[in-house]
């Protein structure tokens, strides 16, 4: 299991290894979520309800599905 470091505290968090089917499902869910988020960029009220700024939503929506 790999680990990632979070912020200045350098806390390691284990990353579980996913099988190919689970990984594909995760990628599809990310792609779908980011497409939906892109549609919300024009509605500041919904973004505010989600606790996101337009810039944060824009940055998240343009990430590739594998990140």
PAFI-401907 format. One record per residue (C-alpha): residue number from 0; residue in three letters; x, y, z. Coordinates in nm, 3 decimals, m for minus. Layout:
<r><num>NUM</num><residu>ALA</residu><u>X</u><v>Y</v><w>Z</w></r>
...
This chain:
<r><num>0</num><residu>UNK</residu><u>0.000</u><v>0.000</v><w>0.000</w></r>
<r><num>1</num><residu>UNK</residu><u>0.138</u><v>0.342</v><w>m0.096</w></r>
<r><num>2</num><residu>UNK</residu><u>0.115</u><v>0.651</v><w>0.121</w></r>
<r><num>3</num><residu>UNK</residu><u>0.077</u><v>1.019</v><w>0.049</w></r>
<r><num>4</num><residu>UNK</residu><u>0.189</u><v>1.316</v><w>0.256</w></r>
<r><num>5</num><residu>UNK</residu><u>m0.065</u><v>1.579</v><w>0.352</w></r>
<r><num>6</num><residu>UNK</residu><u>0.041</u><v>1.939</v><w>0.400</w></r>
<r><num>7</num><residu>UNK</residu><u>0.317</u><v>2.071</v><w>0.621</w></r>
<r><num>8</num><residu>UNK</residu><u>0.246</u><v>1.817</v><w>0.893</w></r>
<r><num>9</num><residu>UNK</residu><u>0.372</u><v>1.534</v><w>0.669</w></r>
<r><num>10</num><residu>UNK</residu><u>0.104</u><v>1.297</v><w>0.788</w></r>
<r><num>11</num><residu>UNK</residu><u>0.102</u><v>0.978</v><w>0.580</w></r>
<r><num>12</num><residu>UNK</residu><u>m0.228</u><v>0.836</v><w>0.467</w></r>
<r><num>13</num><residu>UNK</residu><u>m0.242</u><v>0.487</v><w>0.314</w></r>
<r><num>14</num><residu>UNK</residu><u>m0.383</u><v>0.464</v><w>m0.038</w></r>
<r><num>15</num><residu>UNK</residu><u>m0.565</u><v>0.136</v><w>m0.100</w></r>
<r><num>16</num><residu>UNK</residu><u>m0.485</u><v>m0.052</v><w>m0.419</w></r>
<r><num>17</num><residu>UNK</residu><u>m0.793</u><v>m0.094</v><w>m0.637</w></r>
<r><num>18</num><residu>UNK</residu><u>m0.865</u><v>m0.371</v><w>m0.878</w></r>
<r><num>19</num><residu>UNK</residu><u>m0.925</u><v>m0.282</v><w>m1.244</w></r>
<r><num>20</num><residu>UNK</residu><u>m1.306</u><v>m0.287</v><w>m1.218</w></r>
<r><num>21</num><residu>UNK</residu><u>m1.310</u><v>m0.070</v><w>m0.905</w></r>
<r><num>22</num><residu>UNK</residu><u>m1.058</u><v>0.170</v><w>m1.060</w></r>
<r><num>23</num><residu>UNK</residu><u>m1.270</u><v>0.203</v><w>m1.374</w></r>
<r><num>24</num><residu>UNK</residu><u>m1.575</u><v>0.274</v><w>m1.158</w></r>
<r><num>25</num><residu>UNK</residu><u>m1.386</u><v>0.541</v><w>m0.966</w></r>
<r><num>26</num><residu>UNK</residu><u>m1.267</u><v>0.705</v><w>m1.289</w></r>
<r><num>27</num><residu>UNK</residu><u>m1.619</u><v>0.705</v><w>m1.434</w></r>
<r><num>28</num><residu>UNK</residu><u>m1.762</u><v>0.859</v><w>m1.116</w></r>
<r><num>29</num><residu>UNK</residu><u>m1.495</u><v>1.132</v><w>m1.117</w></r>
<r><num>30</num><residu>UNK</residu><u>m1.557</u><v>1.212</v><w>m1.484</w></r>
<r><num>31</num><residu>UNK</residu><u>m1.933</u><v>1.230</v><w>m1.426</w></r>
<r><num>32</num><residu>UNK</residu><u>m1.897</u><v>1.449</v><w>m1.115</w></r>
<r><num>33</num><residu>UNK</residu><u>m1.663</u><v>1.688</v><w>m1.292</w></r>
<r><num>34</num><residu>UNK</residu><u>m1.897</u><v>1.717</v><w>m1.593</w></r>
<r><num>35</num><residu>UNK</residu><u>m2.183</u><v>1.800</v><w>m1.357</w></r>
<r><num>36</num><residu>UNK</residu><u>m1.968</u><v>2.051</v><w>m1.171</w></r>
<r><num>37</num><residu>UNK</residu><u>m1.883</u><v>2.222</v><w>m1.501</w></r>
<r><num>38</num><residu>UNK</residu><u>m2.256</u><v>2.272</v><w>m1.559</w></r>
<r><num>39</num><residu>UNK</residu><u>m2.286</u><v>2.447</v><w>m1.222</w></r>
<r><num>40</num><residu>UNK</residu><u>m2.019</u><v>2.707</v><w>m1.299</w></r>
<r><num>41</num><residu>UNK</residu><u>m2.284</u><v>2.947</v><w>m1.425</w></r>
<r><num>42</num><residu>UNK</residu><u>m2.494</u><v>2.924</v><w>m1.107</w></r>
<r><num>43</num><residu>UNK</residu><u>m2.318</u><v>3.102</v><w>m0.817</w></r>
<r><num>44</num><residu>UNK</residu><u>m2.604</u><v>3.026</v><w>m0.574</w></r>
<r><num>45</num><residu>UNK</residu><u>m2.562</u><v>2.650</v><w>m0.610</w></r>
<r><num>46</num><residu>UNK</residu><u>m2.184</u><v>2.679</v><w>m0.581</w></r>
<r><num>47</num><residu>UNK</residu><u>m2.229</u><v>2.881</v><w>m0.262</w></r>
<r><num>48</num><residu>UNK</residu><u>m2.461</u><v>2.609</v><w>m0.126</w></r>
<r><num>49</num><residu>UNK</residu><u>m2.183</u><v>2.357</v><w>m0.197</w></r>
<r><num>50</num><residu>UNK</residu><u>m1.929</u><v>2.580</v><w>m0.023</w></r>
<r><num>51</num><residu>UNK</residu><u>m1.726</u><v>2.633</v><w>m0.341</w></r>
<r><num>52</num><residu>UNK</residu><u>m1.607</u><v>2.944</v><w>m0.516</w></r>
<r><num>53</num><residu>UNK</residu><u>m1.627</u><v>2.965</v><w>m0.893</w></r>
<r><num>54</num><residu>UNK</residu><u>m1.248</u><v>2.934</v><w>m0.913</w></r>
<r><num>55</num><residu>UNK</residu><u>m1.242</u><v>2.622</v><w>m0.693</w></r>
<r><num>56</num><residu>UNK</residu><u>m1.517</u><v>2.460</v><w>m0.898</w></r>
<r><num>57</num><residu>UNK</residu><u>m1.342</u><v>2.552</v><w>m1.221</w></r>
<r><num>58</num><residu>UNK</residu><u>m1.011</u><v>2.403</v><w>m1.104</w></r>
<r><num>59</num><residu>UNK</residu><u>m1.179</u><v>2.080</v><w>m0.992</w></r>
<r><num>60</num><residu>UNK</residu><u>m1.385</u><v>2.048</v><w>m1.310</w></r>
<r><num>61</num><residu>UNK</residu><u>m1.083</u><v>2.061</v><w>m1.541</w></r>
<r><num>62</num><residu>UNK</residu><u>m0.886</u><v>1.791</v><w>m1.360</w></r>
<r><num>63</num><residu>UNK</residu><u>m0.842</u><v>1.472</v><w>m1.560</w></r>
<r><num>64</num><residu>UNK</residu><u>m1.043</u><v>1.173</v><w>m1.437</w></r>
<r><num>65</num><residu>UNK</residu><u>m0.734</u><v>0.987</v><w>m1.316</w></r>
<r><num>66</num><residu>UNK</residu><u>m0.644</u><v>1.255</v><w>m1.059</w></r>
